[in-house]
């Protein structure tokens, strides 16, 4: 899969999270790409690649994410 150089305007909070979580300044783009893909998997109810070989905590986090997505869908239907 290829990549493109794109400019986005991000909030100060988002920039602080990226600075804190990305392994290095040179890997911020890769970290953001992975975060967006993982978030899409959560919204779609698909297990992320990292969760496949994860431990108990990762399994709990993945299950909770699926439950949250289902709750949002149910609440959206009732509105």
N, C-alpha and C positions, 0 to 999 in steps of 0.2 A: 504494500500500500504506500502511496506517495504522500508527500506533505507539501503544504503551501505556507508562505509567509503572509500572515494576515494581522492587521492591527485592530484591536478592540479597546473600548474604553471600559475599564473595570473600576468598581468601587474600592475605596481604601481598605475596607474589610476583606474583600476578595484578594487584593494584592498582598495583604498581611498573611492570609492563609497560604497563598502560593509561596511566599517567601519562607514561611515556617515549614511547609510540608515538602516542597521540592528538594530533591537530594542535593542540588547545586544550582547556581544561577544559569549554567549552561544546559541544564536538563529541565528547565521550567516548561518549555513547549511540550516535551514528551509527557511530563507530569499532568499538564492541563488536558492533553489529548486523552490520556488514560482516565482521568477523572470524569470527563464528559462521556466517554464510552461506558464506564462503570455506572454512572448515573442513569444513562439510557437503559442499561440492563436492569437496573433496579425498577425503573418505571415500567418496563415491559415484563417484569416478573421472571427474568432470565437470570440464572446464576452467573456471576462474573467468573472469569478465568481464575482469579486468585482464590475464590471461595471453593473451588473444586478440591484442592488438596489442603484446605485450611483445617484448623482445629475446631474445638467446640465453640469457642467465642465467635469465630467467623461464621459458623453455621447458625448460631443464634442471631447474629447481626443480619445475615441474609434472610432468615425467616421473618424477623421483625420488619425488614424492608418490604417484603412481600405483603405482610399483613397491613402495613401502612398504606401501600398502594391500593389494596383491596378496600380499605376503609375510605380512602379518598374517592374511589370510584362509586362506592355505595352512597356516600354523602352527596356526590354530584348528581346522582339519579334522583335523590329525594328533594333536591332544591327546585 
